[in-house]
């Protein structure tokens, strides 16, 4: 870890502790924008990390940005920082200048229907997109579509869109956005390879959710350790009971496995945005989310299910995020498809990390 990244983590954690509190998270679920939290991150230059300075960013690499996301997951930050990162990464790959505005993006599903048409003045966009993260608070949205002139990426001003407020299980904004012949300037339309962009969006989304879930799991482990140390039954702390010790050990193992998987994915993303490590991380972290949530709620018992306790801030996000940007089954299918394309030597090398160096013996 670089000295700069240590400073980023230290600063971000201070912001999260002060501005992503229980009260702020609960208010966000009721529809109040966490303005102070977002503005603090903007003022400290955290929104455009991993974007080159010549494109409006603050520099740094992906691991710097993802270290911020890990803390956002740990503290259940009710803001669209992951979506803004992904949108800005996509734009910067196209050489587009980015700003510190709130930009959202969603992975299209079969129910999404978007039409983008060329006009004499520019472009018109119509249709609807569902489950758009934080659309009600966003300034702009990245929308992909097919046109008569090829596949395009469009930057749409959401001021002119109709937004129906909806939420996921965690109470986070997952809105429906309706476009009705909204004008888009020519300068906000970019021709793209749609298949490549969709793949990048899927892998970047899977990575960000894996990292945030790893952060949430870290916090859950801390909550459980504190609870079992402070809570007593039958005259001794809960952590003195063997059954509790076993459950806490299992939880610690799941948290460590998720963290390691996320770290491997982060390292791979720097050089290969479509690395198998990202797919494997989403599979492993999703698995850890299910096991860990169950253990945490069992150990905390009734108190962990109350609205007043903070455990549900993390566990409900785990349950929501594990289905976003691909379930375990989706990613397992991606890994399987990739493995089926390998020959025997490539498969052996992948499984053992050893290359087949056998040479034919000359007769």
QUIWO-V933096 format. One record per run of one state. SS is the DSSP state (H for helix, E for strand, C for the rest). FROM is the first residue (numbers start at 1). LEN is the number of residues. If there is no record, write none. Layout:
# QUIWO-V933096
[[SS | FROM | LEN] [SS | FROM | LEN]]
This chain:
# QUIWO-V933096
[[C | 1 | 2] [H | 3 | 17] [C | 20 | 2] [H | 22 | 8] [C | 30 | 5] [H | 35 | 9] [C | 44 | 7] [E | 51 | 1] [C | 52 | 1] [H | 53 | 3] [C | 56 | 3] [E | 59 | 1] [C | 60 | 2] [H | 62 | 13] [C | 75 | 6] [H | 81 | 13] [C | 94 | 9] [E | 103 | 3] [C | 106 | 7] [E | 113 | 6] [C | 119 | 4] [E | 123 | 11] [C | 134 | 1] [H | 135 | 3] [C | 138 | 2] [E | 140 | 8] [C | 148 | 2] [E | 150 | 8] [H | 158 | 3] [C | 161 | 1] [E | 162 | 3] [C | 165 | 2] [E | 167 | 1] [C | 168 | 5] [E | 173 | 12] [C | 185 | 1] [H | 186 | 3] [E | 189 | 3] [C | 192 | 2] [H | 194 | 37] [C | 231 | 1] [E | 232 | 2] [C | 234 | 2] [E | 236 | 2] [H | 238 | 3] [C | 241 | 1] [H | 242 | 28] [C | 270 | 6] [H | 276 | 30] [C | 306 | 5] [H | 311 | 11] [C | 322 | 6] [H | 328 | 13] [C | 341 | 3] [H | 344 | 9] [C | 353 | 11]]
